[in-house]
Amino acid sequence: FFFFKQKTAYEILSGLVGSEMCIRDRFKQPELIKDIKDFSLNDPIFSLATPTKEKGNQELTECPECNQVLKKKRKNCKFCGQIRCESCMIKKRAMAGKTGERYDICDNCSHKFFLKQLYDEYSVKEIEKDKTIESLQTQLKEKKAEYAKAREEHNNKKKELKPEREKQKNALKDMEEEIVTLNKTKAKITQDRDSIKNETSELEKQQEEVEDELARMEKKAKEKKGELEKLKTEITAMDDKVSEVSFKLKEITREREAEQGKKQNVKKSVSKKNKQKEKKFEPLKKSVLETAADPN
């Protein structure tokens, strides 16, 4: 089973048309608003318990609603008694306080019932609105009383906290002065930092230059080391040659010393022989000298 909620007149107004609303009213909402303003609950059709005995103008030749030519077969609205054509008299409605038999009703009367339904719903909503307004007003009074009480407490607390606030203001002034001095020191520190940065950048440049110079010197040292190694090898080779030459010189000196020894031995033997000869010829020499000295 499916259960559907019955729509109100407000919902029907913006959607599909119900049994109490003329189809044309969907497209004429400004006219509907005007009709609601001109609406009156004192209309006798709302209190009818039996169909009206009034008969409309029997001499009409056209339908007042759709302007169609009225034929022989015409209908009277059981609520207002006016004559309408068959196409404008297709709705039916029960009388007030009854739910049994339903009677023909014209579009105009049906529209009035629809306006009454709107009015009833509106009045119910107005009552609910008044109730909510009253509750809100009472809440507002309570809130105002609470606000006045809180404000009074706030003012008392404000008076109590006034000396504390003065202290805080003085402390805030001191803090502001301290912040000013701190900003000055900060500016000085930033200036010193910038100068240190510049100095460090210069030192870094100098360090880079020194490192480059050291790299060049290391390169030269490596080259000199290679040359030194070559010189060492050459020196070792020369030392070997010198040792050989010294060894040969020693041999030559030995040979010379041996020859000199031989020469000395020869000289000694010669001088010895000469002495022996001189000894042999010494008496002869003396005799010769003596003969030379004697003229006779």
Buried (B, 14 or more C-beta within 10 A) or exposed (E): EEEEEEEEBEEBBEEEBBEBBBEEBBEEEEEBEEBEEEBEEEBEBBEBEEBBEEEBEEEBEEBBBEEEEBEEEBBBBBBBBBBBBBEBBEBEBEBEEEEEEEBBBBBBBBBBBBBBBBBEEBEEEEEEEEEEEEEEEEEEEEEEEEEEEEEEEEEEEEEEEEEEEEEEEEEEEEEEEEEEEEEEEEEEEEEEEEEEEEEEEEEEEEEEEEEEEEEEEEEEEEEEEEEEEEEEEEEEEEEEEEEEEEEEEEEEEEEEEEEEEEEEEEEEEEEEEEEEEEEEEEEEEEEEEEEEEEEE
